[in-house]
Amino acid sequence: MENTEILGLVAATITTSGFIPQVLKIWKDKSTKDISLNMYLLLSLGLLLWLIYGFAIESLPVILANGITLILVLSVVALKLKYK
């Protein structure tokens, strides 16, 4: 594994993990009143496009980061709709 790929995986882990506290807080509080649905929908679309791009260039860090983040962001969207 090349150093740049390792760097990408570390960066992906750090940025993706940033969404975990938000998902857990929503799950615990069962409140999404301060969450912007439009922002998370736009973010989801962007992540989907990055994921497609990652597959196109066959980049594991891009695929993992955006795939996992997309799941977390869609979890926020689902919880936003559930607790609306």
Secondary structure, DSSP 8 states (H G I E B T S, - for coil): --HHHHHHHHHHHHHHHTTHHHHHHHHHH---TTS-HHHHHHHHHHHHHHHHHHHHHT-HHHHHHHHHHHHHHHHHHHHHHHT-
